Amino acid sequence: MIFDRITESILRILQHDGRLSNADLAQRVGLSPSACLRRVRLLEERGVIRGYRAVIDERSAHKLTTVIVQITLERLTDETLRRFETRIRECPDVRECYLMTGEADYLLHVAARDLADYERIHKEELSRLPGVVRIQSNFAIRPVVQRWISQDSS
């Protein structure tokens, strides 16, 4: 697979508009429709393009609030990390979870309906996670930039 300027353009354009027709995509990147389709299919086969999805504005559709949560664990052993990561995957209100460097060990994106709902999530889910010694919650006021790049390693 050649990662050149055209491939990068294809990825950037599809990231912004995954519903764009192949003919329109080909025109925008300067390829014939057949050459463009070959590149897109190869990107899909190689797993670079892992799928297409609708990005839902949760604030409009469900009236959800974004909470950014920093989690600190008691110790960073393989077993503690494994237990935490196994359990966090089971929390339905956690939209994203990242292992971090710096002060906090994990950074979470949590979706809550309101303050009372977040209190429930904090009490019933986050505070019961194994190895947690500190939870710091920050409520997002509004999104400024949102780019949807899947970096899922599963």
C-alpha positions in Angstrom: 0.0 0.0 0.0 1.4 3.3 -1.0 0.9 6.1 1.5 1.3 9.1 -0.6 -0.4 12.5 -0.8 -3.4 11.0 -2.6 -3.9 8.3 0.0 -3.7 10.8 2.8 -6.2 13.0 1.0 -8.6 10.0 0.6 -8.4 9.3 4.3 -8.8 12.9 5.3 -11.9 13.4 3.0 -13.5 10.1 4.1 -12.9 11.0 7.7 -14.9 14.2 7.2 -17.6 12.6 4.9 -17.7 8.8 4.8 -20.9 9.0 2.7 -19.2 10.8 -0.2 -19.7 8.9 -3.5 -16.7 7.2 -5.1 -17.1 9.5 -8.2 -17.0 12.6 -6.0 -14.1 11.3 -4.0 -12.2 10.4 -7.1 -12.7 13.9 -8.5 -11.6 15.6 -5.3 -8.3 13.6 -5.1 -7.6 13.7 -8.8 -8.0 10.0 -9.7 -10.2 8.0 -12.0 -13.2 6.5 -10.2 -11.8 3.0 -10.8 -8.3 3.9 -9.4 -9.9 5.6 -6.4 -12.1 2.6 -5.7 -9.1 0.3 -5.8 -7.3 2.4 -3.3 -10.3 2.7 -0.9 -10.9 -1.1 -1.1 -7.2 -1.8 -0.4 -7.3 0.6 2.6 -10.4 -1.3 3.8 -8.7 -4.7 3.3 -5.6 -3.7 5.1 -7.6 -2.4 8.1 -6.6 1.2 7.6 -10.3 2.0 7.0 -12.1 -0.1 9.6 -15.6 0.9 8.9 -18.1 3.7 8.4 -20.5 5.1 11.0 -22.8 7.9 11.9 -21.4 10.3 14.4 -24.3 11.2 16.7 -24.4 14.6 18.4 -25.3 13.2 21.8 -26.2 16.6 23.2 -28.9 17.0 20.6 -30.1 13.4 20.3 -30.0 12.4 24.0 -29.3 15.6 25.9 -26.1 14.1 27.3 -23.3 16.0 29.1 -19.7 15.1 28.5 -17.6 14.6 31.6 -13.9 14.2 31.4 -12.7 12.0 34.3 -9.1 11.5 35.5 -8.5 8.2 37.3 -5.5 7.5 39.5 -4.8 3.9 40.6 -3.1 2.8 43.8 -0.3 1.1 41.9 0.7 0.4 38.3 1.3 -3.3 38.2 0.3 -5.4 35.3 -2.4 -7.1 37.4 -3.9 -3.8 38.6 -4.0 -2.4 35.1 -5.5 -5.6 33.7 -8.3 -5.7 36.4 -9.1 -2.0 35.9 -9.2 -2.2 32.1 -11.3 -5.4 32.2 -13.9 -3.7 34.4 -13.9 -0.3 32.6 -14.9 -2.0 29.4 -18.1 -3.1 31.1 -19.1 0.5 32.1 -21.8 1.5 29.6 -21.5 5.2 30.3 -17.8 5.3 29.5 -17.5 6.3 25.9 -13.7 6.3 25.8 -10.8 5.4 28.1 -7.1 6.1 27.6 -4.1 4.9 29.5 -2.1 8.1 30.1 1.3 9.5 31.2 1.4 12.3 33.6 -0.5 12.8 36.9 -3.6 10.7 36.1 -3.3 7.1 35.0 -6.4 7.0 32.9 -8.5 9.6 31.1 -12.2 8.8 30.5 -14.9 10.4 28.4 -18.2 9.7 30.3 -21.7 10.6 29.0 -24.3 11.6 31.6 -27.8 12.9 31.3 -27.4 15.4 34.1 -25.6 15.9 37.5 -27.8 13.4 39.2 -27.0 10.8 36.5 -23.3 11.5 36.8 -23.6 11.1 40.6 -25.0 7.7 40.0 -22.2 6.8 37.5 -19.6 8.0 40.0 -21.1 6.1 42.9 -22.2 2.9 41.2 -19.5 2.5 38.5 -16.4 4.6 38.8 -15.8 4.5 42.6 -16.2 0.7 42.5 -13.5 0.1 39.9 -10.6 -2.0 41.2 -7.5 -0.1 42.3 -8.9 3.4 42.1 -7.6 5.9 44.7 -8.5 9.2 43.0 -11.3 10.4 40.7 -11.3 13.9 39.3 -14.3 15.0 37.2 -14.5 17.9 34.8 -17.7 18.9 33.0 -17.3 20.0 29.4 -19.0 23.3 28.5 -19.1 22.7 24.7 -17.0 21.0 22.1 -14.6 23.2 20.2 -12.9 20.6 17.9 -14.1 17.0 17.3 -12.2 14.8 14.8 -13.2 11.2 14.7 -10.2 9.0 14.2 -10.6 5.4 15.4 -7.5 4.2 17.3 -9.2 1.2 18.8 -6.6 -1.5 19.4 -9.0 -4.3 19.9 
